[in-house]
Amino acid sequence: TTLLRGLRGPGDARAWGEFVKRYGALIRSVARRHGLQGADADDVLQDVLIGLTSAMPDFEYDPSRARFRTFLQRIVQRAIFRKFRKKMP
């Protein structure tokens, strides 16, 4: 929860660095498992970070509803879907 509090402010470079250290490889690997190439997986990570930057100030963590990873998983899935949609002719 300390990390989540740090993510509320986009200017907290330490918290965002810790987030990327903890979850960056996981986000990339999920994107790769869905068939995206390396550069596209990096784009998904960037899109997730941008989405989180705007979502975190209003995010209220309630462990009785879901884990943070569940929330993150939804954001990653949406970013992957958007990436595939952009690639469609």
C-alpha positions, 0 to 999 in steps of 0.5 A: 500500500505504500507503493500505491500511495506513492503512485498517487502523485505523478511526480514521485519518481521513486515510487514510479521507478519501483513500480516499473521494477516490480511490474514492468517485466510482467506487463511486457511478458503478458503482452508478448504472450498475447503475440505482440513483438518486443517494441509493441510490448514496450508500447503497451508498458508505456500505455499502461504507465500513462493510464495509471498516471491518470487513474491513480490519483482517484484510485481507492485500494480496497482489498475486499473488492479485488487485489491491485494486480486484478486492477492492473491486469484489466489495464494491461488487457485493455492496452493490449486490445487497443494495440491490436485494434490499431494494427488492424487494417 
